[in-house]
Amino acid sequence: MNDWVGCLGSDRVSTPHIDALASRGLLFANAHAPSPKCAPSRAAILTGKRASTTGLYSNGHWWRPAYPELITLPHYFKNNGYYVAGGGKVHHHTDGFNPPDQWDEYHQLVQDKDLIVDYFKERNEERRFLTTMPRHPSDSLDWGPMDVEDEEMGDAFTIKWASDFLERKHEKPFFLAVGLFQPHLPFYAPKKYFDALPKNQVEVPINQPGDLDDIPLGGQKMAEYRRNDLRMIEEYDDLQHCVQSYLASIAHADTMIGRLMNSFDQSNYRDNTIIVLWSDHGYAFGEKDHFAKNTLWERSTHVPFIMVVPGVTQAGSRTNSPVDLTCLYPTLTRLCGLAVPLGLDGVDIGPLLENPNAQWQNPAIIDYLKGNTAIRTKDWRYIRYAEGNEGEELYDLISDPNEWTNLSTSHRELTKNFKPWLPKNYAIEVPTKSAYEFNSNKYTWSRK
């Protein structure tokens, strides 16, 4: 989910339930994914270790066979006496990312792209997609309204499971991970959200002519990824519809969050449970001539992040201090009175929870693929690509929030201030899925 939510200043789509959650605790207005792609971001968040430390750089890596002894955040809570439950998209939504020993119970994700097949079958139609795009990579590049109610969408099943969980009596403290799939390709949502946001009212992000002229080779390559999809969408004049569908998916996700919070407020756990809302990365719709994620710019990394900690956070508080989501592992373990494991990259953000205006020296650090890292401070973004000092970007995000002017050449001395935060070494990329045989029944891997 992008930072396109009301509490972060966006008016693209109404998000009353996310905004209401922000009003209950601390909103991190300058929060960033540790990597701009699903699996490496979630691996970093749930292990507390950056991709540059683990070598888990892309969606092509399973974390468990690479690190069979690694204890993830939910597993750590399980080992320390908590009842640990997960549902939907948590580590990732594909096979091999949620080993059963991580959880006391796990509710599998019902994916909307599977529901669309049944949707057409029920209508005796041959179509499998809602758009007329000539290509639908991975059967997921699609979008549009479905004539269904919220309850018929995949995330609704996850929310129903989580709500039922909250109605139960729990003898042990619990760790509950509720993973919403929306907004995620395919961008499907109930028709009512499209009706509330007519396509002709949807603003398409600006693709500034010449924006890439001052970008080094590493950034050029990242921006080029999926450009053929962007060109196809533009050729069929469907970018505005695509953005509308993404916004409708956000609105549907917001409704699901509202339902979950309503169940939470009616439960016995309202007053003694920490709430965290986070997104794994952002999404581009033409900015810097790019589609989707996979870049180290603001659009791909800036995400909603809210924490409500009873007795610690103040209602309606906000901080502009930069954080990345590797902070969750050390922060949650300390808040719950557990020993913080050694060797984590993440920083405990407890001082900000207690005082959003506290002095804060740490930047957000974002890795993508080996050798590429962004450093985000309160006012600046510095990027260095694998080609070293020849591959740098620097943006003043106060005067240039769209990152249209790369200042790295004219501000060489300033770039030196960010380099101490870069990884000292980048881990070797771990073997990809193709290196293993995965037995889904036993949840085991063997090298080919």
C-alpha positions in Angstrom: 0.0 0.0 0.0 1.3 3.4 -1.0 1.3 6.4 1.4 -2.1 7.3 -0.2 -4.0 7.5 3.0 -5.7 10.5 4.6 -3.7 10.6 7.8 -0.5 11.0 5.6 -2.0 13.9 3.7 -3.4 12.2 0.7 -6.8 13.0 -0.7 -6.8 10.4 -3.5 -9.2 8.1 -1.7 -11.1 8.1 1.6 -9.4 5.9 4.3 -11.5 6.7 7.4 -10.6 3.5 9.3 -6.8 3.8 8.8 -7.1 7.5 9.8 -9.1 6.5 12.9 -6.4 4.0 13.8 -3.8 6.7 13.4 -5.8 8.9 15.8 -5.5 6.3 18.5 -1.7 6.2 18.6 1.5 7.3 16.9 1.7 7.8 13.2 5.1 7.5 11.7 4.9 10.0 8.8 8.4 9.1 7.5 8.4 5.3 7.6 10.0 3.1 4.9 10.0 -0.5 3.8 13.4 -2.1 4.3 13.2 -3.2 0.7 10.8 -2.2 -2.2 9.6 -5.7 -2.9 7.3 -8.1 -1.1 9.4 -11.1 0.0 12.7 -9.3 0.8 10.8 -6.5 2.7 8.8 -9.0 4.7 11.9 -11.2 5.4 13.8 -8.1 6.7 10.8 -7.0 8.8 10.1 -10.4 10.3 13.8 -11.3 10.9 15.0 -7.9 11.9 17.9 -8.3 9.5 18.4 -6.4 6.3 18.7 -8.0 2.9 22.3 -6.8 2.8 22.9 -9.0 5.9 21.0 -12.1 4.8 21.3 -12.1 1.0 17.5 -12.4 0.7 17.3 -9.9 -2.0 14.3 -10.8 -4.1 11.0 -12.7 -4.4 13.0 -15.6 -5.8 14.4 -16.5 -2.4 12.9 -18.7 0.3 14.2 -17.7 3.7 13.9 -21.0 5.5 16.2 -23.3 3.5 18.8 -20.5 3.4 18.6 -20.0 7.2 17.1 -23.1 8.8 18.0 -22.0 12.3 16.8 -18.4 12.0 14.1 -17.4 14.5 11.6 -15.0 13.0 9.5 -12.5 15.0 6.4 -14.7 15.4 8.5 -17.8 16.1 10.4 -15.8 18.8 7.1 -15.0 20.5 6.0 -18.6 20.2 9.2 -19.7 21.9 8.5 -17.3 24.7 5.1 -18.6 25.7 2.8 -16.7 23.3 0.0 -18.3 21.3 1.0 -17.3 17.8 -1.6 -17.1 15.0 -1.2 -15.8 11.4 -3.6 -15.4 8.5 -3.4 -14.1 4.9 -0.2 -12.7 3.5 2.4 -12.5 6.3 5.8 -13.7 5.2 4.6 -14.0 1.6 1.5 -15.5 -0.1 3.2 -18.2 -2.2 4.2 -21.7 -1.2 7.2 -22.1 1.1 7.1 -18.9 3.1 5.1 -19.8 6.1 6.6 -23.0 7.7 4.1 -24.5 10.2 6.5 -24.4 13.1 6.2 -20.6 13.0 2.6 -20.7 14.1 0.2 -22.4 16.5 -2.4 -21.8 13.8 -2.4 -20.4 10.4 -5.3 -19.3 8.1 -4.3 -19.6 4.4 -4.9 -16.7 2.1 -7.8 -16.8 -0.3 -6.5 -14.9 -3.3 -8.8 -12.7 -5.4 -7.2 -13.9 -8.6 -8.6 -17.3 -7.8 -12.0 -15.8 -7.0 -12.2 -14.2 -10.4 -12.2 -17.6 -12.1 -15.2 -18.6 -10.1 -16.7 -15.2 -10.7 -16.8 -15.9 -14.5 -17.8 -19.5 -14.1 -20.9 -18.5 -12.2 -21.8 -16.3 -15.1 -21.1 -19.0 -17.7 -18.5 -16.7 -19.3 -15.1 -17.8 -20.8 -13.2 -14.7 -19.7 -10.6 -14.8 -17.0 -9.7 -11.1 -16.8 -11.6 -7.9 -16.4 -9.4 -5.8 -18.8 -8.7 -6.2 -22.4 -4.9 -6.0 -22.0 -3.2 -8.3 -24.5 -0.8 -9.6 -21.8 -1.5 -10.5 -18.2 1.9 -11.6 -16.7 1.6 -14.2 -14.0 -2.2 -14.0 -14.5 -2.2 -11.0 -12.2 -1.8 -7.9 -14.3 -5.4 -7.0 -14.3 -7.9 -4.6 -12.6 -11.5 -3.6 -12.5 -14.7 -3.7 -10.5 -16.4 -6.9 -9.4 -20.2 -7.0 -8.9 -19.8 -8.6 -5.4 -20.0 -7.6 -1.8 -17.0 -7.1 0.5 -17.7 -10.4 2.1 -17.0 -12.2 -1.1 -13.4 -10.9 -1.5 -10.4 -12.8 -0.4 -9.4 -10.5 2.4 -12.8 -10.8 4.0 -12.1 -14.4 4.8 -8.9 -13.4 6.6 -10.7 -10.7 8.6 -13.5 -13.1 9.5 -11.0 -15.6 10.8 -9.2 -12.9 12.8 -12.4 -11.5 14.2 -13.4 -15.0 15.3 -10.0 -15.3 16.9 -10.6 -12.2 19.0 -13.9 -13.5 20.2 -12.2 -16.6 21.7 -11.0 -16.8 25.3 -7.2 -17.0 25.3 -5.3 -18.3 28.3 -1.9 -17.3 27.0 -0.9 -13.9 25.7 -1.1 -13.9 21.9 0.7 -12.6 18.8 -1.8 -12.2 16.0 -0.6 -11.4 12.4 -3.4 -10.4 10.0 -2.1 -10.1 6.5 -4.3 -8.3 4.0 -3.6 -8.9 0.3 -5.1 -5.7 -0.9 -4.0 -3.5 -2.6 -2.1 -6.0 -4.7 -2.3 -7.1 -8.3 -4.8 -8.0 -9.6 -6.5 -4.8 -8.5 -10.0 -6.1 -8.0 -12.5 -4.5 -5.6 -16.3 -4.4 -5.2 -18.0 -2.1 -7.7 -19.3 0.2 -5.0 -15.8 1.6 -4.5 -15.5 2.4 -8.1 -18.9 4.1 -8.1 -17.6 6.3 -5.1 -14.5 7.3 -7.1 -15.4 7.9 -10.8 -12.6 7.4 -13.2 -12.7 10.9 -14.5 -11.9 12.2 -11.0 -8.8 10.0 -10.6 -5.5 11.9 -10.8 -2.7 10.0 -12.5 0.8 10.5 -11.1 3.1 12.9 -13.0 5.7 11.3 -15.3 8.0 14.3 -15.6 9.6 14.5 -19.1 13.4 14.1 -18.8 13.2 13.0 -15.2 15.7 10.2 -15.8 18.3 12.3 -17.5 20.3 12.8 -14.3 19.9 9.2 -13.0 22.9 6.8 -13.0 22.9 3.4 -14.6 21.7 1.5 -11.5 18.6 3.7 -11.2 18.0 3.6 -14.9 17.9 -0.2 -14.8 15.5 -0.3 -11.9 13.2 2.2 -13.5 13.2 0.2 -16.7 11.8 -2.9 -14.9 8.1 -3.4 -16.1 8.2 -0.4 -18.4 6.8 -2.6 -21.1 3.8 -3.1 -18.9 3.5 0.7 -18.4 3.8 1.2 -22.2 1.1 -1.4 -22.8 -1.3 0.3 -20.3 -0.6 3.7 -21.9 -1.2 2.3 -25.4 -4.6 1.0 -24.3 -5.3 4.3 -22.5 -6.1 2.5 -19.3 -3.7 4.0 -16.8 -6.4 6.1 -15.2 -8.5 3.0 -14.8 -5.6 1.1 -13.3 -5.0 3.8 -10.7 -8.7 3.9 -10.0 -8.7 0.2 -9.4 -5.7 0.5 -7.0 -7.5 3.2 -5.1 -10.7 1.1 -4.9 -8.5 -1.7 -3.6 -7.2 0.6 -0.9 -10.8 1.6 0.0 -11.8 -2.0 0.3 -8.7 -2.7 2.5 -9.7 0.2 4.7 -13.1 -1.3 5.2 -11.6 -4.6 6.2 -9.4 -2.8 8.7 -12.5 -1.1 10.1 -14.2 -4.4 10.6 -11.2 -5.9 12.3 -10.9 -2.9 14.6 -14.6 -3.1 15.4 -14.1 -6.8 16.5 -11.0 -5.8 18.4 -12.9 -3.0 20.3 -15.6 -5.5 21.3 -13.1 -8.0 22.5 -11.6 -8.5 25.9 -8.2 -7.5 24.6 -8.7 -3.9 23.7 -6.9 -2.3 26.6 -3.8 -4.5 26.8 -2.9 -5.2 23.2 -0.4 -3.5 21.0 -1.6 -2.7 17.5 0.7 -2.2 14.5 -0.3 -1.4 11.0 2.3 -1.5 8.2 2.7 -2.0 4.5 5.5 -3.9 2.8 6.3 -1.3 0.1 4.8 1.4 -2.2 3.8 1.3 -5.8 4.5 3.5 -8.9 2.1 4.3 -11.7 4.3 6.2 -14.1 6.5 8.3 -11.8 10.0 8.3 -13.2 8.6 6.4 -16.2 8.2 3.4 -14.0 5.4 0.9 -13.1 5.1 -1.1 -9.9 7.8 -1.3 -7.2 11.5 -2.3 -7.4 13.2 1.1 -7.0 14.9 3.0 -4.2 12.9 6.2 -4.6 10.3 7.6 -2.2 7.3 6.2 -4.1 8.5 2.6 -3.7 9.6 2.8 -0.1 7.4 5.3 1.8 4.6 3.4 3.6 1.9 3.8 6.2 3.1 2.8 9.7 1.0 3.2 12.9 1.6 1.9 16.4 -0.8 2.0 19.3 0.8 0.9 22.6 -1.4 1.1 25.7 0.2 3.2 28.4 3.0 4.4 26.1 1.8 6.2 22.9 -0.4 9.3 23.0 -3.6 9.4 20.9 -3.2 11.4 17.7 0.5 11.8 18.0 2.9 12.0 15.0 6.6 11.9 14.3 8.5 12.9 11.2 11.7 11.0 12.3 12.8 8.5 9.7 12.3 4.8 10.6 12.4 1.6 8.6 10.4 -1.4 9.5 13.3 -3.6 10.7 12.5 -1.7 13.9 9.5 -4.0 14.7 11.5 -7.0 15.9 13.5 -5.2 18.6 10.7 -2.8 19.5 8.0 -5.4 20.0 10.1 -7.8 22.0 11.2 -5.1 24.4 7.7 -3.7 24.8 6.5 -7.2 25.8 9.3 -7.6 28.3 11.2 -10.2 26.3 15.0 -10.2 25.8 15.9 -8.5 22.5 17.8 -11.1 20.4 21.4 -10.3 19.5 22.4 -9.6 16.0 19.4 -7.7 14.8 19.9 -4.8 12.3 16.7 -3.1 13.4 16.6 -0.2 15.9 14.3 0.0 18.9 12.0 2.9 18.3 10.8 3.0 21.9 12.1 6.6 22.5 9.8 7.8 19.7 6.8 5.9 21.0 7.3 7.7 24.3 8.2 11.1 22.8 7.5 11.6 19.1 9.8 14.7 19.2 12.7 13.0 20.8 16.2 13.5 19.3 16.6 10.8 16.7 19.8 10.3 14.8 19.0 7.1 12.9 18.0 7.2 9.2 15.8 4.7 7.4 17.9 2.2 5.5 16.5 0.5 2.4 18.3 -2.3 0.4 17.3 -3.5 -3.1 19.3 -6.2 -4.8 23.0 -6.6 -3.9 25.0 -3.4 -3.7 22.1 -0.9 -3.8 21.0 1.1 -0.8 19.0 4.2 0.0 19.5 6.3 3.1 16.4 8.4 4.1 16.9 11.1 6.7 14.3 13.6 7.8 14.9 15.9 4.8 17.1 14.0 2.4 17.3 10.8 0.4 20.7 9.5 -0.7 21.0 6.4 -3.0 24.1 4.6 -3.9 24.0 1.8 -6.5 26.4 -1.1 -7.0 28.6 0.9 -9.4 29.8 2.9 -6.3 30.5 6.6 -6.2 29.6 6.8 -9.9 26.1 5.7 -9.1 24.7 8.2 -6.7 21.6 10.2 -6.2 20.7 12.9 -3.7 17.4 14.6 -3.2 16.3 17.5 -1.0 12.8 16.2 -0.2 11.7 19.5 1.4 12.1 21.5 -1.9 11.9 18.6 -4.3 9.4 16.0 -2.9 9.0 14.4 -6.3 12.8 13.7 -6.6 13.1 15.4 -9.9 16.6 16.9 -9.4 19.5 14.7 -8.5 21.9 16.9 -6.5 24.7 14.3 -6.0 27.1 15.9 -8.4 26.7 19.5 -7.1 26.7 18.4 -3.4 29.6 16.0 -3.3 30.6 17.0 0.2 27.0 16.5 1.5 26.9 12.9 0.2 29.7 12.0 2.5 27.4 12.5 5.5 25.3 9.5 4.4 27.9 7.0 3.5 28.7 5.8 7.1 25.1 4.4 7.2 25.7 2.2 4.1 26.2 -1.5 4.7 29.9 -2.3 5.2 29.4 -5.5 3.3 26.7 -7.0 1.2 25.9 -10.7 1.8 26.2 -13.1 -1.1 22.8 -13.7 -2.7 21.4 -16.9 -1.3 20.3 -19.7 -3.7 17.0 -19.1 -5.5 14.0 -21.4 -5.4 15.2 -23.1 -8.5 18.1 -24.6 -6.5 15.7 -26.6 -4.3 13.0 -29.3 -4.5 10.2 -28.2 -2.1 8.0 -30.8 -0.5 4.8 -28.8 0.4 3.3 -31.7 2.4 6.3 -32.1 4.7 7.4 -28.5 4.3 11.0 -29.5 3.6 13.6 -28.6 1.0 16.4 -30.5 -0.6 19.1 -29.2 -2.9 18.9 -30.3 -6.5 
